[in-house]
Amino acid sequence: MKLKNILIVVSDIECSKAFYHDLFGLDVIRDFGENVILTEGLVLQEKKSWENLIGKESGSRGHDMELYFEEQNLDVFLEKLEACGKPIEYLAKCTLQEGGRRVLRLYDPDGHVIEVGEAVKYNDSIAGCK
């Protein structure tokens, strides 16, 4: 079995497409109107369509999941956020974790949590890997 995509429910699909393209470089692979597949396996589903599909109302800001991105040059990404011209709501501005790795958390337009961290440099000594 293979995980193919992660779907998030959005209230304005055009706004979300622009957000994920402009800030994260994700491009549209397939656009079905109320359902859009982006590069890196992210799928956007229009809220009304999702609720009709599952027969239940959906909520946001559950703070029980996040989309995680790694960035090779976090300073360039931070500059992009400041220059984007859109209001960015942060859960946590850039902080330093143990080991000296910087991360930040922000919300997308629908309140989904996004973490952006400096790219992890994996080696054989991490987590006992041989």
N, C-alpha and C positions, 0 to 999 in steps of 0.2 A: 504494500500500500504506500501511496505517496501523497503528501499534502500538496495540493495544487494552488490554492488561493486563500486569502483572508478577506472576508467581506465585512465592510462597515456600512451602517445605515446613515444617510446624510439627508438633510432637509433641502439643500439646494445643490443639485448635482453639478451645475455649471460652475458655481463658486468653488466647490470642492475639487473639481478637475483643475481649475486654475491654481488653487492653493498648492496641491500636490505637484503640479508641473513647475510652477514658478519657484517654489522653495526647495523641492526635493528632486526635481528633474525627472519625475515620472511622466511617461508619455502614454497616450491612449493606444491600446492594442485593438480593442473592439468597443464600439459604442452602440449599445442597443437602446439608447434613449434613457430609460429609467434604470439601466444597469450598464456599468462601464467597467471594462477590465483595463487596468493600468499595468505598466511594466513593473517588475519585481513582485508580481503576484497579488497586488492590492486590487480589490474590487469595490466599487462604490455602488450602492443600491439606494434609489430614491425612497425616502421614508414612507410615503403613501403606498407605493408599490409593495414594499416589504410588509407593511401592516396588512394589506390585502392578501398577500401570499400566506402569511402565518395566522391571520385572523386574530391578532392581538395588537395592542398599542405598544410601541417601542419607546424607550426612554434614552436619556443620555447622561453623561457625567457620572457613570457608575464607579469610576476610579478603580475598576477591577481588571483592567487590561491596558496594555499600551502597545503602540507600534514603535519598534526600535530601529533606528538608523545609525550606521557608523559613518563618520566623516573623516577623511584623510587630513583635511585642513580646517579645523574647527573655527579658527579666526576668520577665515573667508566666509564660512556659513553664518557666523555671528554678524558680520558686516552685511551680508545679504538680508538677514532678518531686519536689521535696522533700516536698510534702504528700500525695503519692499513696498513701502507706502500703505501697507495695511496694518490695522491694529493687531498686535500679537499679544495674546494673553499667556503669561508664563505660570506654570505650576511651581517651577524652581528655575531661577536664572542660573547661569553657568556656575557650577560648583566643582570643587576639587575632591575626588574620591581618594580612598586609600590607594597608594601606589602611584599617585600623581596624575591620574586620568581625569580629564574634564568632561562633564556631562551637563545637559540642560534638559528640562522638560517644559513642554508647552502644549497648548490645546489647539486642535484644528478648529475650523469654523463651527463644528457640531459638538465640541467638548470632548472629543476623543483625545486621550493622553498620548503624546509623542515624546519619546526620549531620543536625543541625539547625543552620541558620545564619540570621543576620539577613537579612531580605529584601534582595536585591540591587537597587540602583537603577540600571536600565539607562539609558544615554543614547547619543546618536549618536557620542560619542568612544570608546566602548569597542570594542576589537577591530577598529578600522578601519571600523566600520559607517557607512554613509552613508544 
